[in-house]
Amino acid sequence: MKKGIHPNYHRCKVTCLTCGTTFETGSTLNEIKVDTCSHCHSFYTGKLTFTADTGRVAKFRKKLAASESAKQGK
């Protein structure tokens, strides 16, 4: 491998925002935050759970609800 062209690869901490589980993995980042991990995902646990909507989907739903209420108010 050529020297000086590759990013630094080191141990990083992964934190699940849904259940709070943390574990370590290798990455070029110092810390990774994920919405769902294998400890709380319904595919791995066999239980159906609802997580808090964060990000683009929640933002879209909020805008959609606002536009629908504005249409009904006319």
Backbone hydrogen bonds in HBPLUS format (Angstrom, degrees):
<---DONOR---> <-ACCEPTOR-->    atom                        ^
c    i                          cat <-CA-CA->   ^        H-A-AA   ^      H-
h    n   atom  resd res      DA  || num        DHA   H-A  angle D-A-AA Bond
n    s   type  num  typ     dist DA aas  dist angle  dist       angle   num
A0010-HIS N   A0027-SER O   2.96 MM  17  5.69 173.4  1.97 154.3 152.1     1
A0027-SER N   A0010-HIS O   2.89 MM  17  5.69 166.2  1.91 163.2 164.5     2
A0012-CYS N   A0025-THR O   2.69 MM  13  5.52 160.1  1.73 166.6 170.8     3
A0025-THR N   A0012-CYS O   3.01 MM  13  5.52 154.2  2.08 150.1 158.2     4
A0032-ILE N   A0013-LYS O   2.92 MM  19  6.27 163.4  1.95 155.9 158.8     5
A0014-VAL N   A0023-PHE O   2.75 MM   9  5.35 172.6  1.75 174.2 175.0     6
A0023-PHE N   A0014-VAL O   3.04 MM   9  5.35 147.9  2.14 143.3 152.9     7
A0015-THR N   A0032-ILE O   2.86 MM  17  6.32 157.0  1.91 157.8 165.1     8
A0034-VAL N   A0015-THR O   2.92 MM  19  6.23 160.0  1.96 152.9 159.3     9
A0016-CYS N   A0021-THR O   2.88 MM   5  5.32 161.1  1.92 158.4 164.5    10
A0020-GLY N   A0016-CYS O   2.96 MM   4  4.97 134.7  2.17 124.6 136.6    11
A0017-LEU N   A0034-VAL O   2.79 MM  17  6.03 167.4  1.80 171.8 176.2    12
A0040-CYS N   A0037-CYS O   3.27 MM   3  5.70 147.1  2.38 108.1 116.0    13
A0041-HIS N   A0037-CYS O   2.95 MM   4  5.85 132.0  2.19 154.2 167.6    14
A0044-TYR N   A0041-HIS O   3.15 MM   3  5.69 129.1  2.42 111.4 122.2    15
A0045-THR N   A0041-HIS O   3.03 MM   4  6.21 158.5  2.07 155.5 162.4    16
A0046-GLY N   A0042-SER O   2.91 MM   4  5.23 150.5  2.00 131.0 137.5    17
A0059-LYS N   A0055-GLY O   3.14 MM   4  6.32 158.3  2.19 150.0 156.7    18
A0060-PHE N   A0056-ARG O   2.91 MM   4  6.08 155.1  1.97 147.1 153.4    19
A0061-ARG N   A0057-VAL O   2.94 MM   4  6.21 164.2  1.97 153.3 157.2    20
A0062-LYS N   A0058-ALA O   3.00 MM   4  6.15 153.4  2.07 145.7 152.6    21
A0063-LYS N   A0059-LYS O   3.07 MM   4  6.31 158.8  2.11 146.6 151.8    22
A0064-LEU N   A0060-PHE O   2.86 MM   4  6.07 157.5  1.91 153.6 160.4    23
A0065-ALA N   A0061-ARG O   2.94 MM   4  6.09 161.0  1.98 146.4 150.9    24
A0066-ALA N   A0062-LYS O   3.06 MM   4  6.24 154.4  2.13 143.4 150.4    25
A0067-SER N   A0063-LYS O   2.96 MM   4  6.16 157.1  2.01 148.0 153.9    26
A0068-GLU N   A0064-LEU O   2.97 MM   4  6.14 154.3  2.03 149.0 156.0    27
A0069-SER N   A0065-ALA O   3.05 MM   4  6.19 156.5  2.10 144.6 150.6    28
A0070-ALA N   A0066-ALA O   3.02 MM   4  6.19 145.3  2.15 140.0 149.6    29
A0071-LYS N   A0067-SER O   3.03 MM   4  6.24 147.5  2.14 140.3 148.4    30
A0072-GLN N   A0068-GLU O   3.08 MM   4  6.32 151.6  2.17 144.3 151.3    31
A0073-GLY N   A0069-SER O   3.11 MM   4  6.20 134.4  2.33 134.4 145.6    32
A0074-LYS N   A0071-LYS O   3.38 MM   3  5.55 155.9  2.45 100.8 107.4    33
